[in-house]
Structures are given as C-alpha cells and as structure tokens.
Amino acid sequence: MEKKKRKPFIIDGQRVAPGESKTLSLKFSESYLGSAVTVPIHVHRARKAGPRILLTGCVHGDELNGMGIIRELLYDQPPKLTCGTLVCVPVVNVYGLEHHMRYLPDRRDLNRDFPGSPTGSLSSRLAHVIFDKVVRQCDMLIDFHSAAVRRTNYPNVRADLSQPETRALARAFGCELIVNGKGPVGSLRRATLNAGIPSIILEAGEVWKIEPGVVNVGVRGVMNVLKSLNMVRGTITPPRYQTRISRTTWVRAERGGTLSFNINPGDLVEKGQLLATNYNIFGDERNQIAAPVDGIILGMTTMPVVKPGDAVFHIAHLSRSTLYRIRKKTEAGSNQDLYRRVQTDLATNVHQL
C-alpha cells in the first residue's frame, strides 16, 4: 500500500504529483529512422495516499477489449479517487496494435517474456521497460485479455488462488468464474506475482473487437476493486454467483467438416449433452460432439469449419451440485442482467441449428 512518505511517482523521469492526472510517454525502442517508439501511460492520482493499481491492455496487440475498458474508465466513467493512484496502460504492445497482430515484429509473444531483459530481444526489452519502470511501482495489477484468433471467451478472471492477496483481488473484481492457476511462465501476471505484487487477468470476448458487454464487465470489475479498497465511494456490484474453477477440458473435432452449434458461450452443460453437429459441405451429417463432463462453456471457436484436432469448446468442470446451484441462480436472474447480455452478444458469432 502507498504510504504518506512514499517516494514520488516517477516514470522515466516524468513526475506525477498527488492530485495530478497526467499522460506520459515511456520510450522502449527506436524506429528504422531513429525516432523514439513509446508506450502511452495515463496516471491519475488522488491527493491522499493509498494503493497504486495498474491496469494493462493489449499485451497481445490484437486483443482490443482491454484498450476499450481502460478508455471507458478514463474518459467516459472516470473514477473520483478519494485516495491512491490509478496507472493505466491501454496499449502495452504498440507494435502489435499497429499491425493488427498478437505478436511483435520479431514474432515473439510479449506475454512469455516478462520480466524481460534490457539486453534481450525487442520483445524482452519492451517487457523489461514495462516491468521495471511501471509494474514495480504498483501494488496490484489487473491485466485485460481476449481469446486467441477465431475463438471467443465467456468473461472469467484468472488468478493464483493460493496467494491470499491475489485471491481477495480476484473475488473483489466480481466475475462469476474464477479460474485458478499461476499462468504461463513469462506471462505478465505470473512475473508480477513472483515480484510480490497481487495480479489477475480478465479473459473475455475475442480479438479485433471492442465489445460493449465485455467493456461493461471490465469497468464494473475495476470499479468493484476500487470500492473494495476504499479508493472510490459507492456500493460494490456483486455477480449473480461466483465459483472457483480448478480444472478445464478442451473438446476437439474428430472429423473435418462444418459445425452447427447447440450451445453458446457461458451455457451450463451436462455430460453427454449435444454441443454441436458436424456436416459436410452438402449438409450430410458426419458426427456429433457431446460434452465429456458437467460444466460451463468457458470458450469456443467462432470458426465453423474444422479439421480433426481443432479446438471447438473449452469447458470448465463443475460438480453436479454446483451446476444445479448455478442453474437455479441464473434462471432466477433478469434478462437485463449484464452477464446474460454478454452471453447473448457473444453468441451472435456462432451458427446455431
């Protein structure tokens, strides 16, 4: 937590005093012409000391929802901080954003290079600058991600729940699903947690889009965290339910063909339930795909054509009692419920029978 006598907030020689809001530029590389390549950062500080919360988006340059969430927070719904500091990096991977791709020009995945190195590859140097200049100054991290290309994710928080402070942060965000795990080696959240800083990610939606429902989920989650830390005033908005996910399963295509789906992202499914039917291009049925376990559809393909081995569904395991408990709560919810609206929005991307 930020203390009254804590050192001034300075990024690359640029100081932000208590009570100030300022947009900074953090240099991490140079172009072929020798001009600076920078990452834009916005710092919003209350006059009173408090936690320093870091928000990051576009670590993968094609995952735009995080940028949309942070933009909404800064300009459409700016929080009135009573204490503490909000550090916002809407686009970490500026090269990826410019080229509409996940990676950097050296074809490396930035989210496998943290905490980076000052003498390494382009990706490793960017990771080092962000980690050394920004992450180490903060007390908590919320990192925004979307599914990989040709997939969509139902909103879920991912966190190492063995760490008490990270567990509290994940719960405070207020997402229905919390997937337990440390994250890949070299990922921003794992490196941040290894440095003693609680960190979570929100996985939601798909690439190349800023989806209104996902933005609403992200904004609500950040505001819940700020309220739980007494950084802003207001009432926390709880989810319809909240459950911990410790195991997931990928369901893959066994035959090539074209899929028609029977379920949507976020649907509860029971073992043996029909998920999709595979047809050839003339409409003749080839095979059916059934749920191997009880659970909830955490993510799924948006690509209707498949080859053997292609990932089709990502199912979060649920016990039968938990599934029934969640079903009871969701059936009692309003059609205007945020997560129901998000589910409907995401479902427009898949072809139903």
C-alpha positions, 0 to 999 in steps of 0.5 A: 500500500502507498504510504504518506512518505512514499517516494514520488511517482516517477516514470522515466523521469516524468513526475506525477504529483498527488492530485495530478492526472497526467499522460506520459510517454515511456520510450522502449525502442527506436524506429528504422529512422531513429525516432523514439517508439513509446508506450502511452501511460495515463496516471491519475492520482488522488491527493491522499495516499493509498494503493497504486493499481495498474491496469494493462491492455493489449499485451497481445496487440490484437486483443482490443477489449482491454484498450476499450475498458481502460478508455471507458474508465478514463474518459467516459466513467472516470473514477473520483479517487478519494485516495491512491493512484490509478496507472493505466496502460491501454496499449502495452504492445504498440507494435502489435496494435499497429499491425493488427497482430498478437505478436511483435515484429520479431514474432515473439509473444510479449506475454512469455517474456516478462520480466524481460531483459534490457539486453534481450530481444525487442520483445524482452526489452519492451517487457523489461521497460514495462516491468521495471519502470511501471509494474514495480511501482504498483501494488496490484495489477489487473491485466485485460485479455481476449481469446486467441484468433477465431475463438471467443471467451465467456468473461472469467478472471484468472488468478493464483488462488493460493496467494491470499492477496491475489485471491481477495483481488480476484473475488473483489473484481466480481466475475462469476468464474474464477479460474485458478492457476499461476499462468504461463511462465513469462506471462505478465501476471505470473512475473508480477506475482513472483515480484510480490505484487497481487495480479489477475487477468480478465479473459473475455470476448475475442480479438479485433473487437471492442465489445460493449458487454465485455467493456461493461464487465471490465469497468464494473470489475475495476470499479468493484476493486476500487470500492473494495479498497476504499479508493472510490465511494459507492456500493460494490456490484456483486455477480449473480454467483461466483465459483472457483474453477480448478480444472478445464477440458478442451473438446476437439473435432474428430472429423473435418467438416462444418459445425452447427452449434447447440450451445453458446458461450457461458451455457451450463452443460451436462455430460453427454449433452449435444454441443454441436453437429458436424456436416459436410459441405452438402449438409450430410451429417458426419458426427456429433460432439457431446460434452465429456463432463458437467460444466460451463462453456468457458470458450469456443471457436467462432470458426465453423469449419474444422479439421480433426484436432481443432479446438471447438469448446473449452469447458470448465468442470463443475460438480453436479451440485454446483451446476444445479446451484448455478442453474437455479441462480441464473434462471432466477436472474433478469434478462437485463442482467449484464452477464446474460447480455454478454452471453447473448452478444457473444453468441451472435458469432456462432451458427446455431441449428 
